């Protein structure tokens, strides 16, 4: 692989601080005798000092690769469906494998990709960055959206790691995309091409299956919940609020006492705005309570 001038410049700035201070140029050379990818390309680094172009180093692919690694960021994405659930287990699992991962967490349904913290993370990503998930279901429980997002990020050079499904990590997928069988320059090459293409399709299928399973899990959960509620109703249990019965909110009683005591509409001297600040209620709730209090007094 040949690195771009921009990538080599970033690597040079990591290895040689003076490259940040001076104008830097790159000259790439290909060594046809190189025995492997790390030896095949070399990059001469020049800086412009006092009008003179000075060579300061020659880098190989491995030097560039190692330097760029230090610039990569690792994120751990943790998601729960409701604030009442615990997110600690996901964080522990990610930190155990990636202690330096920056944790991004949110409470949002997994059937949608349009999540606030996820969208912020997408804006901050750069090629080579890593996102770690406790499982594929934390990324998405919608198979179509999950697969689409997976390949969009893969094409952008973002690495995806799934602790419970390492077989669909982007690194594994990239490896599976390589030809498993080397072409020989013979008639059998057409067969080998077919086999290599089969292996690629199989790798893509594994990713689809993983997201399909995540979607099925949430569908099964919804079905079990529905059946459980139906069974409870058949057994005579009350599910939810009784029709016609008002919901009693714990904060309602003390808030109404404050309104009665301090609002000039009743026994006090404060205006509505002052009373709203005193009770900490929203405007709608405050006026709702006032209406209920007036109706109560009228019925006495």
N, C-alpha and C positions, 0 to 999 in steps of 0.2 A: 504494500500500500504506500502511496505517495501522499505526504502531508502537504496541505496548502501553505502558501506563504504566511497567511494569517495565523495558522496553527503553530508554525515554526517560530514566528515572532513572539507569540504568547509564551512558548516554551523557553525561548531565549531570554525573555524578561524575567522568568522565574529563576533561570540559572545564572544570568549575568545582569545584575541591577543597573549597570550603566546603559543597557539597552532601553531602559525606561527614560533616561535623560537625553539620549541622542537619537537622531534619525537613524533607523535601522533598515537594512536591505538584506535580502536573502538570495543566494544563488544555489540552485539545486543541481546536483550531478547524479547520473545513474551509472553505477558500477556493474557492467554486464557480467563480471566475474563473481559477483556476490553470490554466496551459496544459500542465503536465506533472505527473508524480507527485511530483517534488521540491518543487513549489510549491503543491501542493494542500492539504497539511496543515501546520499550525504548532503548536508546543507551547510554551506559556508555563510557565516554570520558577519556582516560588516556594519560598522557604525561610522557616522560622519562627525568628525571632530575637527573644528577649526578649518573647515573646508576640505579636509583630507579624509578619504575613505580608508578606514583601517579594519582589517580582518581580525576578529577577536577569538573565533572558535569555529570548529567544524563539528556538526552534530550528525549522529546516525538516527535511524528511526526509533531505536530503543530509548535513546536520550530524550527525544521529543515525546515519546509515549509516556515515559516516567514523569517528565516535567508537567505534562498536561493533566496527569492523574491528580497532582496536588491542587489543581484548580477546580476539580470536579466537586460537586456538592451531593451529599446523600440525604434524602428526605425519607422519613417514615410516615406514611399516611395511615391514620387510624380513624375509623368511622363507626359510630353507633347510630341506631335508628331513632332512638328517643333519649332525652337527657337523663331519664331514670336508669338507663343501663350503665354498666361500668366499662370504661375504656382502658382500665389499667392493664388487663391481661395482654391486649394488643401491644401496648407500649413496652411492657416487659419483654415480650417475645422479640420485638424488633431491636431493642437495645441490647439484648443478649447476643445477637449476631452482628449488629452494627452500632457499637457504643457511641459513635460520634454523629449518628443520624440526627438531623433536625426534625423534631416531631411536629407534624401538622395534624390537628384533630378537629372533628366536628360531629354534631348530632344531626343527621339528615338521612332520609330514606335512601337505600341503596339502589332503588329502581330508576333513579334519575342521575345524570351526570352534571346537571346544571346546579351545582352546589357552591355556596359562597367561598369556602376555604379551598376547595378543589380548583375553582376558577383562578383564585389568587396564585396558587401553586403553579398552575399552567403558565401564567404570565412570567414567572421567575425562572423557569427552566432554561437550561442551555444544553446544547449537544454534549453528550457524555455524562450528564447528571444521572443520578440513580434514584428511583422511587421504590421503597420497600413496603410491601403489604404483608399483613399477617396471613391473609388468604385472598384468593381471587374474589370472593364475595365482598370484601371490603372495598375493592375497586368499583365493581358494579354487579348488580343482580339482574340487569337487563342484558341478555345475551347479545342482541344486535348492537346496542350502544357500546357494550364492553369490548367486543371484538373490534368494532370500528375504531374506538379510542386506542386500543392496544396497538393496532397497525399504524395509526397516525403518529403515535409517540415513537414507535420503532423507526419509522421513516425519518423522523427528526433527530434520530441518534440518542434518544432517551432510553436508558436501561431500566427495565422493569424486573423486580425480584418478588416472587411469591413464596413465602416461607413454607407454606403447606403444599404448594404445587410447583416445586422447583423445575418440574419437567416442562413448564411453559415459560420459564424465564426467557427474556429476549436473547440472552447470551446463548441459551440452549437452542432457541429457534434459529439464531444466526448460524450456529454450527450445523444445524440440520439442513440449512439452505445450501451448504456447500455440497459439491458432488461427492457422493459416497464411493462411486466407482470411477476411477480415472479412465478417460478415453484413450484408446490404443491406436487410433488411426487405421482401424480395420472395419470390415463390414459389420462387425458386432457392435460398433459404436452406437448404432441406432437403437439397439436393445438396451445398451447402457444408459443412453439418454432417457429412454422411457422409464427405466428403473430409478434414475436420479430424480426425475420429475415426480414419480410415485412417492418417493421419500419426502419430497417437499410438500406434496398434498397431504401426506400423513401428518406432518408437523403442524400444518395449518388446521387440520381436523382436530388435533389434540387440544388446541387453543379454544376452538369452538365448543368442544365437549365440556371443557372446564367452565366456561361461562354459561353454557346451557344448564349445567348441574346447579350453579349458583342461582339461576333464575327459578329452577324447579324447586329449590329449597324454600324460597320465599312464597311460591305458590302453594306448596304443601303446608307451610305454616299458616297461611290465610285460611286454607281449607279446614285445618284442625281447629283453628279458633272459631270458625263459623259453626262447625259441628259441635264443639264444646258448648257454645252459647245455646244452640238449639236443644241439646240434651238437658242443660240447666233449666230452660223454660219448660220443657216437658215434665221435669221433676218438680215444677211449681216454684222455682226460685225466681225472685225479682231481678231482672237485668236492666240496669240503668234507672233513670228517674221515673217515678209513677206519673202517669198522665194527669195533668191538672194540679200537681203538687209543686210548690215553689222550692227551688234549691236554696238551702240555707248556707250562706257563705260565712266563714268564721269571722272575717274582718267587718262584716256588715253591722253587727250589733254595736261594737265600740265606736265605729265610725258614725253611726246614727246618733249615738249619745252625744258625741262632739258637736254634730250639726244642731241638735236640739238645744244644747247649752250655749253655743257661741254664735250661731247664725241669727242675724237680725230678723229673719223670716219667722223665727220662733221666739226663743228666750234670750238671745244674745245681742251683740252689737257689731259683729263682723260681717263684711260683705261676702258675696259668693266667692269672689276671687281669693280673698283672705282665708275663707273656710276651706277651699280646695287645697291651698298650700298647707293648711294646718292638718287636714285629714290625710293628705298624700294620695287622694283619689284622683282618678281621671275625671274629666268634665262630664262625660256621659254617665259614669257611675254615680258621681255626686248628685247630678240632677235627678237621676233615677231614684236615689235614696230620698231626696227631698219630696219627690212626688208621692212615694210610699208613706212617708211621715205625715204629709198633709192628708192623704186618704185615711190614714189611721186615726188622726185627730178628728176628722170629719165624721168618722163612724162612731166616735165615743159619745 
